[in-house]
Amino acid sequence: MKILIKISLALATIFLLNACSKVPVTGRRQFNLLPESQLMGMSFTQYQDVLAQSKILPENDDRVIMVKRVGDKIAQAAQKYLDSHNQSKRTKGFEWEFNVIEENMVNAWCMPGGKVAFYTGILPITQTEAGIAVVMGHEVAHAIARHGNERMSQQLAVQMGGIGLSKALEEKPDMVKNIFLSSYGLGSQLGSLKYSRSHESEGDMMGLVFMAMAGYNPEEAIDFWGRMSEAGGQQPPEFMSTHPSHETRINDLKEYLPEAMKYYNK
């Protein structure tokens, strides 16, 4: 019996070490229970479903050309950062893809595996290529930080007792799909606030580093969020929102800016 207990503890320790990892840039330890490869498979399928139901701008559209150019540069910069910090496995299996959806929605997102969508409604606020880089860096950061995996792990633990993803898909596929969609903001309220305040703040910090390494001045993030504040109308009190208030976000960005500037034109 003692031997079995020791073996169980050893296996549990190995599992926890594999499940725990450090988020790039911030160094925060996170606990993800779900295989990223399976989430990417679900992501690729869902991404195609979204594209099939949306009006996608053609590749020769100037807005698409700009978004793809920024996306490629941010993806390369992020990979460079990961490679230099022995975290290359974060993007294993990624198949980067950037599309622009014609819809008056102020939104953009990046799913596991590097599947990115920008909505035309956000482009008047980004205004410039550097503005697009602010949003692109932030959304790419969410995917690389595996924030969606964290949310899904938490929700599966609460709703299904933390059983494995394969088992959950087998027993309750519709529930798992709904959890996936809500974790990545792709449910019935597309574009809803999908990440926690801590995830949003982490995405901001990582995004500043990625855009700086891609050659975009991270100071543009302050101007972008200022425009978002002006365009966003009245926000709910911060304690009721999953996002930081615009004021808090801008102050946090200003605080981290000197560190991000170290990567600019480095």
Phi, psi and omega in degrees: 000317180298322180295318179297320179296317180296318179296317179298317179295320179296316179295320179297320179297316179298318180298315182294321179296323179287325182283331180273139177208169180257135178287134177303150177074305185275331181077007179294138177277134180233160183234104180247124183270340191263141177295124182297329180298321178291321178296323179294321177300316177296321181297314183299319179295313182294324180299315179296324177297317179297315180297321181294333183262004185238164175267107183267130178291145181292157185294338180273001176289134183302325180293321178293316179302318180292315180298317179295320179297314179296317181300315179298318182292320179293318180298317179294319179295316179299318180296321178299317179297314182297317180299320183283349180241021177055040179234028184301332183296345179300331182247017177298128180086358179294139173232089187299136178209134184233124179227153177245126181257128180279100179198138183281065181231129181277086187199157172201153179205160177227122181267167177307139180091002174085028179268111190246141173226134172245142176257143183299337181295340181269344185295325176297339179270324176293321175067310186236173177298322178294324177295320176297323180296326177300310182291316182298315180299320181294314183289320176299322179300319179302316182292316182291326178284350179059041179296323179296323177298318178300314182295318179294319179301316180294316183289322177295323179296321182284314188272334185229017175072017176074024179289162182297156184297318181299316179295319179296318178297324180290319186274318184220070184299322181294319179295318179297319179298317179295321177296317179299312182298317181290327180294329182250011175071031183243025180274209183294334178256067181302130181093004179289164180290115193248340183250157179289168179299321180294322177294319179297316180296321178294319177298323177297313182296312179296319181298321177299317180294315182296317181291325177296316179293336178277356177098012178256137181293116181296345177298339179297336180298325180295315181294319181299312183289337172294317178293322177298321180297318180291327184272342190275352182071201184280131178265155172289163176306145186303323183291347179260357186250150175280346178256153170296154174295158179303319181297315179297318182298313180296318179297319178295320179296318179297323180292323183271347185306315179304323179291318180294326181296340177296337181265354184278125183055034181284000000 
